[in-house]
Protein backbone atom coordinates (compact mmCIF):
# COMPACT_ATOMS: atom_id res chain seq x y z
CA UNK A 1 0.00 0.00 0.00
CA UNK A 2 2.84 2.35 0.83
CA UNK A 3 4.54 1.74 -2.52
CA UNK A 4 1.25 2.43 -4.35
CA UNK A 5 0.90 5.76 -2.54
CA UNK A 6 4.50 6.62 -3.38
CA UNK A 7 3.92 5.86 -7.04
CA UNK A 8 0.68 7.88 -7.08
CA UNK A 9 2.36 10.84 -5.37
CA UNK A 10 5.32 10.68 -7.73
CA UNK A 11 3.10 10.51 -10.83
CA UNK A 12 0.92 13.36 -9.61
CA UNK A 13 3.97 15.53 -9.01
CA UNK A 14 5.39 14.63 -12.42
CA UNK A 15 2.06 15.39 -14.13
CA UNK A 16 1.80 18.77 -12.39
CA UNK A 17 5.36 19.72 -13.36
CA UNK A 18 4.84 18.73 -16.98
CA UNK A 19 1.47 20.47 -17.07
CA UNK A 20 2.93 23.72 -15.75
CA UNK A 21 5.74 23.50 -18.30
CA UNK A 22 3.27 23.05 -21.18
CA UNK A 23 1.10 25.95 -19.98
CA UNK A 24 4.04 28.31 -19.58
CA UNK A 25 5.51 27.32 -22.94
CA UNK A 26 2.20 27.78 -24.74
CA UNK A 27 1.60 31.16 -23.11
CA UNK A 28 5.02 32.34 -24.26
CA UNK A 29 4.10 31.23 -27.78
CA UNK A 30 0.85 33.21 -27.53
CA UNK A 31 2.77 36.35 -26.56
CA UNK A 32 5.46 35.90 -29.20
CA UNK A 33 3.01 34.99 -32.01
CA UNK A 34 0.97 38.12 -31.26
CA UNK A 35 4.10 40.25 -30.81
CA UNK A 36 3.06 41.18 -27.29
CA UNK A 37 -0.30 42.46 -28.49
CA UNK A 38 1.06 44.62 -31.30
CA UNK A 39 -0.53 42.29 -33.84
CA UNK A 40 -3.96 43.28 -32.53
CA UNK A 41 -3.22 46.90 -33.41
CA UNK A 42 -2.28 45.80 -36.92
CA UNK A 43 -5.52 43.83 -37.25
CA UNK A 44 -7.61 46.76 -36.02
CA UNK A 45 -5.96 48.99 -38.61
CA UNK A 46 -6.65 46.41 -41.34
CA UNK A 47 -10.30 46.08 -40.30
CA UNK A 48 -10.77 49.84 -40.25
CA UNK A 49 -9.08 50.17 -43.64
CA UNK A 50 -11.27 47.49 -45.21
CA UNK A 51 -14.44 48.95 -43.74
CA UNK A 52 -13.44 52.45 -44.82
CA UNK A 53 -12.76 51.29 -48.37
CA UNK A 54 -16.13 49.56 -48.62
CA UNK A 55 -17.95 52.65 -47.29
CA UNK A 56 -16.17 55.40 -49.17
CA UNK A 57 -15.98 53.52 -52.48
CA UNK A 58 -19.62 52.46 -52.43
CA UNK A 59 -21.45 54.34 -55.25
CA UNK A 60 -24.57 54.46 -53.07
CA UNK A 61 -22.75 56.74 -50.63
CA UNK A 62 -21.92 59.46 -53.16
CA UNK A 63 -22.93 62.87 -51.91
CA UNK A 64 -23.09 61.73 -48.28
CA UNK A 65 -21.15 64.14 -46.03
CA UNK A 66 -17.71 62.95 -44.98
CA UNK A 67 -18.58 63.27 -41.30
CA UNK A 68 -21.51 60.86 -41.76
CA UNK A 69 -19.33 58.39 -43.67
CA UNK A 70 -16.68 58.58 -40.99
CA UNK A 71 -19.28 57.84 -38.33
CA UNK A 72 -20.50 54.87 -40.39
CA UNK A 73 -16.92 53.57 -40.60
CA UNK A 74 -16.50 53.93 -36.83
CA UNK A 75 -19.75 52.08 -36.12
CA UNK A 76 -19.09 49.21 -38.54
CA UNK A 77 -15.48 48.92 -37.40
CA UNK A 78 -16.62 48.74 -33.78
CA UNK A 79 -19.04 45.93 -34.62
CA UNK A 80 -16.27 44.08 -36.47
CA UNK A 81 -13.93 44.55 -33.49
CA UNK A 82 -16.54 42.99 -31.22
CA UNK A 83 -17.07 40.08 -33.60
CA UNK A 84 -13.34 39.36 -33.77
CA UNK A 85 -12.75 40.06 -30.08
CA UNK A 86 -10.45 42.98 -30.88
CA UNK A 87 -12.41 45.23 -28.52
CA UNK A 88 -10.71 43.55 -25.55
CA UNK A 89 -7.17 44.31 -24.33
CA UNK A 90 -4.54 41.71 -25.17
CA UNK A 91 -3.28 41.51 -21.55
CA UNK A 92 -4.72 39.65 -19.79
CA UNK A 93 -8.00 39.11 -21.63
CA UNK A 94 -7.24 37.98 -25.18
CA UNK A 95 -3.93 36.34 -24.32
CA UNK A 96 -5.60 34.08 -21.73
CA UNK A 97 -8.46 33.34 -24.12
CA UNK A 98 -5.92 32.25 -26.73
CA UNK A 99 -4.19 30.09 -24.14
CA UNK A 100 -7.28 28.31 -22.80
CA UNK A 101 -8.68 27.80 -26.29
CA UNK A 102 -5.41 26.25 -27.48
CA UNK A 103 -4.95 24.05 -24.40
CA UNK A 104 -8.47 22.66 -24.82
CA UNK A 105 -7.65 21.94 -28.50
CA UNK A 106 -10.61 24.07 -29.60
CA UNK A 107 -8.40 25.43 -32.35
CA UNK A 108 -11.17 27.20 -34.24
CA UNK A 109 -10.60 28.82 -37.62
CA UNK A 110 -7.39 29.97 -39.24
CA UNK A 111 -7.11 33.67 -39.89
CA UNK A 112 -5.30 33.52 -43.23
CA UNK A 113 -4.62 29.97 -44.40
CA UNK A 114 -7.03 27.43 -45.84
CA UNK A 115 -6.84 23.70 -46.41
CA UNK A 116 -6.58 22.10 -49.84
CA UNK A 117 -10.36 21.69 -49.80
CA UNK A 118 -10.93 25.35 -48.93
CA UNK A 119 -11.68 24.84 -45.23
CA UNK A 120 -10.33 27.31 -42.67
CA UNK A 121 -10.72 24.92 -39.73
CA UNK A 122 -7.35 24.55 -38.04
CA UNK A 123 -7.82 20.86 -37.29
CA UNK A 124 -8.57 20.10 -40.91
CA UNK A 125 -5.58 22.14 -42.12
CA UNK A 126 -3.21 20.30 -39.78
CA UNK A 127 -4.81 16.92 -40.50
CA UNK A 128 -4.28 17.33 -44.24
CA UNK A 129 -0.55 17.99 -43.90
CA UNK A 130 0.20 15.55 -41.06
CA UNK A 131 0.14 12.24 -43.03
CA UNK A 132 2.74 13.36 -45.58
CA UNK A 133 5.00 14.68 -42.81
CA UNK A 134 4.75 11.48 -40.78
CA UNK A 135 5.34 9.39 -43.89
CA UNK A 136 8.59 11.11 -44.81
CA UNK A 137 10.08 12.08 -41.48
CA UNK A 138 8.75 9.10 -39.51
CA UNK A 139 10.28 6.73 -42.05
CA UNK A 140 13.56 8.64 -42.23
CA UNK A 141 13.81 8.89 -38.43
CA UNK A 142 13.33 5.15 -37.93
CA UNK A 143 15.75 4.25 -40.74
CA UNK A 144 18.36 6.72 -39.54
CA UNK A 145 18.11 5.75 -35.89
CA UNK A 146 18.15 1.96 -36.18
CA UNK A 147 20.79 1.88 -38.92
CA UNK A 148 23.00 4.22 -36.87
CA UNK A 149 22.63 2.13 -33.71
CA UNK A 150 23.32 -1.11 -35.57
CA UNK A 151 26.39 0.30 -37.31
CA UNK A 152 27.63 1.84 -34.05
CA UNK A 153 27.37 -1.50 -32.23
CA UNK A 154 29.35 -3.14 -35.00
CA UNK A 155 32.02 -0.43 -34.94
CA UNK A 156 32.32 -0.57 -31.16
CA UNK A 157 33.57 -4.15 -31.56
CA UNK A 158 36.00 -3.10 -34.29
CA UNK A 159 37.63 -0.06 -32.76
CA UNK A 160 40.45 1.28 -34.93
CA UNK A 161 39.42 -0.62 -38.06
CA UNK A 162 39.33 0.96 -41.50
CA UNK A 163 35.55 1.40 -41.34
CA UNK A 164 35.81 2.93 -37.87
CA UNK A 165 38.38 5.46 -39.03
CA UNK A 166 36.26 6.22 -42.10
CA UNK A 167 33.21 7.01 -39.97
CA UNK A 168 35.28 9.25 -37.72
CA UNK A 169 36.61 11.08 -40.77
CA UNK A 170 33.16 11.44 -42.36
CA UNK A 171 31.42 12.61 -39.17
CA UNK A 172 32.01 16.35 -39.93
CA UNK A 173 29.88 15.95 -43.07
CA UNK A 174 26.83 15.88 -40.80
CA UNK A 175 27.51 19.49 -39.89
CA UNK A 176 25.56 20.38 -43.04
CA UNK A 177 21.79 19.85 -42.80
CA UNK A 178 19.90 17.42 -44.99
CA UNK A 179 18.47 20.10 -47.27
CA UNK A 180 22.02 21.12 -48.24
CA UNK A 181 22.69 17.65 -49.65
CA UNK A 182 19.20 17.63 -51.08
CA UNK A 183 20.10 20.44 -53.47
CA UNK A 184 23.00 18.41 -54.91
CA UNK A 185 20.90 15.24 -55.08
CA UNK A 186 18.25 17.10 -57.07
CA UNK A 187 20.88 18.46 -59.44
CA UNK A 188 22.41 15.02 -59.99
CA UNK A 189 19.42 12.66 -60.12
CA UNK A 190 16.68 15.00 -61.31
CA UNK A 191 18.39 17.65 -63.45
CA UNK A 192 21.29 15.70 -64.98
CA UNK A 193 20.36 12.00 -64.90
CA UNK A 194 16.59 12.62 -64.99
CA UNK A 195 15.83 9.34 -63.22
CA UNK A 196 14.05 10.76 -60.16
CA UNK A 197 11.45 13.54 -59.74
CA UNK A 198 12.43 17.02 -58.63
CA UNK A 199 10.08 17.04 -55.68
CA UNK A 200 6.50 16.94 -54.55
CA UNK A 201 4.48 14.11 -53.02
CA UNK A 202 3.14 12.45 -56.17
CA UNK A 203 3.30 13.02 -59.89
CA UNK A 204 0.69 15.15 -61.62
CA UNK A 205 -1.95 14.11 -62.32
CA UNK A 206 -2.01 11.63 -59.42
CA UNK A 207 -2.53 7.99 -60.47
CA UNK A 208 -6.00 6.65 -59.73
CA UNK A 209 -4.90 3.08 -58.98
CA UNK A 210 -3.76 2.65 -55.32
CA UNK A 211 -0.67 0.64 -56.25
CA UNK A 212 0.46 3.14 -58.88
CA UNK A 213 -0.18 5.99 -56.44
CA UNK A 214 1.90 4.29 -53.73
CA UNK A 215 4.75 3.62 -56.16
CA UNK A 216 4.72 7.27 -57.23
CA UNK A 217 4.88 8.43 -53.61
CA UNK A 218 7.79 6.05 -52.91
CA UNK A 219 9.61 7.37 -55.96
CA UNK A 220 9.19 10.94 -54.74
CA UNK A 221 10.44 9.94 -51.26
CA UNK A 222 13.80 8.62 -52.45
CA UNK A 223 15.66 11.92 -52.73
CA UNK A 224 14.36 13.42 -49.45
CA UNK A 225 15.20 10.21 -47.61
CA UNK A 226 18.70 10.17 -49.10
CA UNK A 227 19.19 13.81 -48.12
CA UNK A 228 18.10 13.21 -44.52
CA UNK A 229 20.20 10.06 -44.21
CA UNK A 230 23.27 11.73 -45.68
CA UNK A 231 22.93 14.70 -43.37
CA UNK A 232 22.64 12.63 -40.19
CA UNK A 233 24.02 9.13 -40.52
CA UNK A 234 27.72 9.79 -39.95
CA UNK A 235 27.35 11.96 -36.85
CA UNK A 236 24.80 9.59 -35.32
CA UNK A 237 26.96 6.54 -35.93
CA UNK A 238 29.97 8.33 -34.44
CA UNK A 239 27.96 9.46 -31.40
CA UNK A 240 26.49 6.07 -30.64
CA UNK A 241 29.75 4.29 -31.40
CA UNK A 242 31.51 6.47 -28.80
CA UNK A 243 28.67 5.85 -26.37
CA UNK A 244 28.93 2.07 -26.78
CA UNK A 245 32.71 2.19 -26.49
CA UNK A 246 32.40 3.83 -23.07
CA UNK A 247 30.20 1.02 -21.82
CA UNK A 248 32.37 -1.62 -23.52
CA UNK A 249 35.29 -0.63 -21.27
CA UNK A 250 33.39 -1.19 -18.02
CA UNK A 251 34.74 -3.76 -15.56
CA UNK A 252 31.67 -5.97 -15.77
CA UNK A 253 32.15 -6.26 -19.54
CA UNK A 254 35.75 -7.33 -19.05
CA UNK A 255 34.55 -9.87 -16.46
CA UNK A 256 32.00 -11.23 -18.93
CA UNK A 257 34.74 -11.63 -21.53
CA UNK A 258 36.91 -13.44 -19.00
CA UNK A 259 34.04 -15.85 -18.33
CA UNK A 260 34.06 -16.76 -22.00
CA UNK A 261 30.64 -15.38 -22.90
CA UNK A 262 29.94 -14.91 -26.60
CA UNK A 263 30.23 -11.46 -28.14
CA UNK A 264 26.51 -11.49 -28.94
CA UNK A 265 25.64 -12.18 -25.29
CA UNK A 266 28.00 -9.48 -24.07
CA UNK A 267 26.58 -7.03 -26.54
CA UNK A 268 22.93 -7.66 -25.63
CA UNK A 269 23.25 -8.10 -21.85
CA UNK A 270 26.20 -5.96 -20.81
CA UNK A 271 26.37 -3.16 -23.39
CA UNK A 272 22.95 -2.72 -24.96
CA UNK A 273 20.90 -3.26 -21.78
CA UNK A 274 22.51 -0.48 -19.68
CA UNK A 275 22.25 1.94 -22.60
CA UNK A 276 18.62 1.09 -23.36
CA UNK A 277 17.12 4.04 -21.39
CA UNK A 278 19.18 6.51 -23.40
CA UNK A 279 18.36 4.73 -26.66
CA UNK A 280 14.62 4.69 -25.92
CA UNK A 281 14.66 8.36 -24.87
CA UNK A 282 16.47 9.44 -28.02
CA UNK A 283 14.13 7.45 -30.25
CA UNK A 284 11.02 8.80 -28.52
CA UNK A 285 12.15 12.42 -28.78
CA UNK A 286 13.17 11.98 -32.41
CA UNK A 287 9.77 10.51 -33.29
CA UNK A 288 7.98 13.41 -31.60
CA UNK A 289 10.12 15.93 -33.45
CA UNK A 290 9.45 14.14 -36.74
CA UNK A 291 5.76 15.06 -36.69
CA UNK A 292 6.56 18.76 -37.25
CA UNK A 293 8.76 18.12 -40.28
CA UNK A 294 11.59 20.36 -41.46
CA UNK A 295 10.79 23.71 -42.96
CA UNK A 296 13.74 24.15 -45.33
CA UNK A 297 13.91 20.54 -46.49
CA UNK A 298 10.19 20.48 -47.26
CA UNK A 299 10.62 23.72 -49.19
CA UNK A 300 13.57 22.37 -51.20
CA UNK A 301 11.67 19.22 -52.17
CA UNK A 302 8.27 20.93 -52.40
CA UNK A 303 6.97 18.42 -49.88
CA UNK A 304 3.45 19.29 -48.63
CA UNK A 305 4.11 18.86 -44.91
CA UNK A 306 3.53 20.65 -41.64
CA UNK A 307 6.89 22.37 -41.82
CA UNK A 308 5.93 24.46 -44.83
CA UNK A 309 2.49 25.02 -43.32
CA UNK A 310 4.05 26.33 -40.12
CA UNK A 311 6.35 28.66 -42.07
CA UNK A 312 3.38 30.03 -44.02
CA UNK A 313 1.51 30.59 -40.75
CA UNK A 314 4.47 32.48 -39.29
CA UNK A 315 4.82 34.66 -42.39
CA UNK A 316 1.09 35.48 -42.35
CA UNK A 317 0.88 35.85 -38.55
CA UNK A 318 -1.78 33.13 -38.48
CA UNK A 319 -1.86 32.67 -34.71
CA UNK A 320 -4.34 29.72 -34.57
CA UNK A 321 -2.13 27.59 -36.84
CA UNK A 322 1.01 28.47 -34.86
CA UNK A 323 -0.70 27.75 -31.54
CA UNK A 324 -2.27 24.53 -32.78
CA UNK A 325 1.06 23.14 -33.97
CA UNK A 326 2.85 24.18 -30.78
CA UNK A 327 0.21 22.89 -28.35
CA UNK A 328 -0.04 19.48 -30.00
CA UNK A 329 3.74 19.19 -29.92
CA UNK A 330 3.76 20.22 -26.26
CA UNK A 331 1.17 17.58 -25.38
CA UNK A 332 3.08 14.91 -27.30
CA UNK A 333 6.32 15.85 -25.59
CA UNK A 334 4.81 15.93 -22.09
CA UNK A 335 2.95 12.67 -22.62
CA UNK A 336 6.08 10.96 -23.89
CA UNK A 337 8.17 12.14 -20.95
CA UNK A 338 5.44 10.92 -18.60
CA UNK A 339 5.36 7.54 -20.32
CA UNK A 340 9.15 7.23 -20.27
CA UNK A 341 9.09 7.16 -16.47
CA UNK A 342 7.32 3.79 -16.66
CA UNK A 343 9.52 2.52 -19.47
CA UNK A 344 12.65 3.28 -17.44
CA UNK A 345 11.36 1.11 -14.61
CA UNK A 346 10.77 -1.77 -17.02
CA UNK A 347 14.00 -1.71 -19.00
CA UNK A 348 16.41 -0.44 -16.33
CA UNK A 349 16.53 -2.51 -13.11
CA UNK A 350 18.34 0.32 -11.34
CA UNK A 351 15.27 2.57 -11.49
CA UNK A 352 12.17 2.22 -9.33
CA UNK A 353 9.19 4.47 -10.11
CA UNK A 354 8.41 6.59 -7.09
CA UNK A 355 11.21 5.16 -5.05
CA UNK A 356 14.38 6.57 -6.55
CA UNK A 357 17.26 4.19 -7.31
CA UNK A 358 17.85 0.82 -5.77
C-alpha positions, 0 to 999 in steps of 0.5 A: 500500500505504501509503494502504491501511494509513493507511485501515485504521489510521484506521478501526480507531481510529475504530471503537475510539473509537466502540465505547468511546463506546457502551460508556460511554454504555450503562453510564451508562444501566444505572446510571441506569435501576437508580438506582445499584443502589437498584432492586434493593433495591426488587425484593427488597422486592417479592419478599419481600412477594409471597412473604410474602403467599402464605405467610401468607395460604395457608389450608393454613398456618393454625396453623403457628407464625410462626417456621416461616412466617418461615423459609419466607418466607426460604427461598422469597425466597432461591430467588427472589433466585437465580432473578432474580439479585438475590442478587448485588451490583449493583456490579460484578456485575449492572451488568456483566451488564446491560451485556454482555447489552445490548451483545450484543442478548440483550435477554431478557424485559421485567420489567413490559411485554408486547407486544400479543400478550402476549409479554414478549420485549423484541425482540418488544415493540420490533419491534411498535412500531417500524413505526408509529414509522418510518412517522410520524417517518420520513415527517415527517423526510424531508418536513420536511428536503427541503422545508426545504432546497428552500425555503431554496435558493430564499430564498437567491436572493431575499434580502430578498423578501417571502417571505424576510421572512415566514420570518424573522418566522415562525421564532420559531413553531418555538420551540413543539414539534410536540405544542403545535400538535397540540393545536390541530389536534385541536381544530380538525379533530377536535373542531370540524370533525370531518373528521379522527380524534382520534388512533390508528393506524387506526380501530376496528375495523381494515379487513380490506382492505389498501387500506382499511387503508392509507387509514385509516392515512394519514388518521390520519397527517395531523394528526401530520404537520401538527403536526410540520411546523408545529413545525419548518418555519420554523426549519429553513428559516431555518437552512438559508437563512442557511447557504446565504447564507453560502456564496452570498457566497463569492468563488468564487460571485461569480467564477462569476456573473462568468463568466456561469454559470446560477443553477442551475449555481451553485446545484448546483456552488458552493453545494450541493456545499460544503454537502453534508457538513453536509446529509448529516450532518443528514439522517442524524442526523435519521433515526436520531433518528426511530426513537425517536419523540417521547414527548409527541407520540405521547401527544397523538395516541395513536400506538402508537410507541416513544416511548410504550413508552419512557415506560411503561418508564421509569415502570415501571422496566423496565430491559430495555426502556430498555436495549434502546432505548438500545443499538439507538440507540447502535449506529445512531448509531455505525454512521452516524458510521462510515459518514459518514467514507466519505461525506465522502470521496465528496461532499467533494473536500477530505477524504481518508479516513485522510489528513486534508485535501488 
